[in-house]
Each structure stands twice: as C-alpha cells, then as structure tokens.
Amino acid sequence: MAAVWQQVLAVDARYNAYRTPTFPQFRTQYIRRRSQLLRENAKAGHPPALRRQYLRLRGQLLGQRYGPLSEPGSARAYSNSIVRSSRTTLDRMEDFEDDPRALGARGHRRSVSRGSYQLQAQMNRAVYEDRPPGSVVPTSAAEASRAMAGDTSLSENYAFAGMYHVFDQHVDEAVPRVRFANDDRHRLACCSLDGSISLCQLVPAPPTVLRVLRGHTRGVSDFAWSLSNDILVSTSLDATMRIWASEDGRCIREIPDPDSAELLCCTFQPVNNNLTVVRLQDTHSPRAGKKVKGGSSKLTGRVLALSFDAPGRLLWAGDDRGSVFSFLFDMATGKLTKAKRLVVHEGSPVTSISARSWVSREARDPSLLINACLNKLLLYRVVDNEGTLQLKRSFPIEQSSHPVRSIFCPLMSFRQGACVVTGSEDMCVHFFDVERAAKAAVNKLQGHSAPVLDVSFNCDESLLASSDASGMVIVWRREQK
C-alpha cells in the first residue's frame, strides 16, 4: 500500500499547475522540494493516523484555495497514476512502502526498488505508451516544463543570443569545473588550479563574484554542491578534501588523504548528503569529518570521474587507464562493493561520467554519458542492476589530452528529442541530439580561446556556463522564444 506521503505529493502535484502562472519554473522547483521534505518526514516515523489526517486537511486546504479537482476520484486513486507519471520527472523520488518487509535488517527504513534497470526501462516505456499520441511525458499537462523548455525544435531550443557575462578572476590558470547550484538559476561556482573556488551571483545585474574560497595550497581539481546548497565539498592536488559553508565561505573542515595522494574528483551521495565519495578509496561523512567504516574500494588506476545513479545505489568510476567500474553502494553502512568493469579504451583516461534515469520519451533507458580521450563523446545504456554498460552511440569531438566534461540537459525529458552538451579541445561548446540518426550536431558555441573543460546549465536552461583551460568562464544566455 502506498505510503501517505506519496498521496500527499500526488495531491500537491495535481494542484501544482495552478501555482504561480507567471513563473512556471517555480512550480517544478516547488514539487521537487516538496518531494524531498515529504521523504524526510516519512523517515521520522509519525503515526499513520496522524499522516492520514494531514493528507485529509492538506486536500481540503488546497481545494479551498484552488477549487475542486478537475477529475473525480479519491486521493489514493489519483496517487497511483501521478506517482507512475512523476517518478521520471523527479530523479530522486523513491518509493516507501508500509509493508514491514521494507525495513532493513538493522531496522532502518530503506527505499524499495521497483525492479531492475530492465524493468525500469519497461516501466518508462509503459508510461509513455499509455499516453495519447503526441502527449508530453511524464504528465499530460506539463505546463511548467513546456514553458521552460519551449514547444519548438531542439535547434531552436538551444539557440543562444550571446554571452551574458564573462568571469576572468582565474585567468592564467585552468578552471576544470563549473557548476550552478541545485535548482537555482543565478548562483554559480567554479574552481581553479590557482587553488581557489569562486562563488558568483548572476542577478541582480551586473553579475558579481560574491566570495573566493581560499585554503587549498595547490590547484582545486573538483567540487560539488550539497543538495540544499548550504555546503560545498572540494578536492585538491594538495591531497586534502575541504568542506565549505557557502553562506559565508568559511572552511568547516579539512580532511587530509591518508596516503597523501592527489584528490582528483568528488561527489555527494544523492540521497544522503552526509556522505561523499572521494577518489573511490574513501567514503566520508562531511559534517562529521569521519571516514565511514567499510566505505572503501580500491582500483588500480587513478580515479578521474565519479557519478551516482539517481537513487544512489550504483556508483560509476572512471580511471586514467581507460576503464569504468560500477560499485554497489550500501545505504546503511556506506560500503562499496565492486560489481562490473568496462574497458572504454585501453590507456585513454575517462575524464567525465554523467548518469541519467532516462533521457527523453524517445530514449527511455537508463543512460551514462562518458568523456574519454578518444576524440569522441560516448553514450552508454545501463542494462542491469550491477551497472553493466552497452554502447549506444558516439559523437565526434576533439579530446585527446585535456580533462573535458559533458552533461545531460536538465529539461530534455519534456520535449521531442534529447540533447547533451560537452566541452571540446577545439575551443567550442557542442550540442548533440542523442536520438537524431544523422547530423546529430544541434549547435556550437564559439568564444573561448582555449580548450573548453566543463559545462553547466542552470535549472531552467536559461543560462549555460562553460569554463576553459585558460581560466575563462563564459555564461551564455539562451535565446527566448
């Protein structure tokens, strides 16, 4: 039986189309945050009767505010349909069951998988095939998504009006990573090999550098925002990981690597941001500053890229020898168990990995986007629960030596076709349609004077940031249709 919090989310999602008609992007952010809060509340173990009372009152209040539901039926009946259709919208949305079997051996509430990756792909297809021809996935009334993405072609959607701003505070040292804050349009951070991290604000104009985080004694190789954007974790060539408070730029904690090895990448566990993975040999609790017992798994090469799947159960790692490893992640203990290995190309460093539950209504399989020094961008299909990969297609770019990265576009699930964006050593930003059989190139942005190392979209795709090997960060403005 579906938990009450899912029914609450279903009612909220039903009324969400009526919220803030002039700011559709807010509605998407609202329902994502609502899902996160309800998921956390479910873990608190409130009495079922109290939760049912909350559901009833919530439905009454929303009905008074926005009017009755447009279709008859109980909240439970509607819950079943909205959860099926919204689980592809909310990448981190998970199921909690009232069945005692959903409790782990230690008594912890655990998320219940809906099945294997093969079953997930079948479910994605089923949701699509149940819709009338031409309807938008994941819901038949995705006004907010259409308003953000537009009802035009991919080429029109990714036409850019030009540069919005150029940040040059790190000129002469490469900026290997640039990232917008989660569900945020105007907050941006970038790290540099000069040993610092910049936090930037794009609105109000003119865009400004809010603060520069200093403390690392050598270049900063990677960083990540926590889900709530209150902290950042960074790794450096000085063999330390640092935890920062984004509000005031204070360094909360410094964690040295026990082997004094250069740290080249890091990522938060997507469901539990109290855990972060660094170079695959350490799983840390950032706020406590402690290494998690059992959270180690060694590889032969140096790890250059890390990426979790959306539920946080699978972790992929790419090394400097051309291999991608998959690991099973134990939610309760933080333990990593090596599962599969794929040799992308012997001796070609894997510099970027991005995971996505599904790409678009045409590409409904769990996927992995990989950069390796092969002069190609590679798209893989995830075929089972252990992270086995099958090459789907590749796209030509220039990458033979630099740590180039790529991303899935955040809103691609809501339009015809699907787009990915990558840097390149030809000093351009490239856009590719993963479903277009011929002439997959959608757009190319020119303006950098050095190899483009990283790209990042904000939450509604109105702005794209790109960084290069000379330290320049360009923020591009998407053309409004």
Secondary structure, 3 states (H helix, E strand, C coil): CECHHHHHHHHHHHHHHHCCCCCHHHHHHHHHHHHHHHHHHHHCCCCHHHHHHHHHHHHHHHHHHHCCCCCCCCHHHHHHHHHHHHCCCCCCCCCCECCHHHECCCCCECCCCCCCHHHHHHHHHHHHHCCCCCCCCCCCCCHHHHHHHCCCCHHHHCCEEEEEEEECCCCCCCCCEEEECCCCCCEEEEECCCCEEEEEECCCCCCEEEEEEECCCCCEEEEEECCCCCEEEEEECCCEEEEEECCCCCEEEEEECCCCCCCCCEEECCCCCCCEEECCCEEEECCCCEECCCCCCCCCCCEEEEEECCCCCEEEEEECCCEEEEEEECCCCCCEEEEEEEECCCCCCEEEEEEECCCCCCCCCCEEEEEECCCEEEEEEECCCCCCEEEEEEEECCCCCCCCCEEECCCHHHCCCCEEEECCCCCEEEEEECCCCCCCEEEEEECCCCCEEEEEECCCCCEEEEEECCCCEEEEEECCC
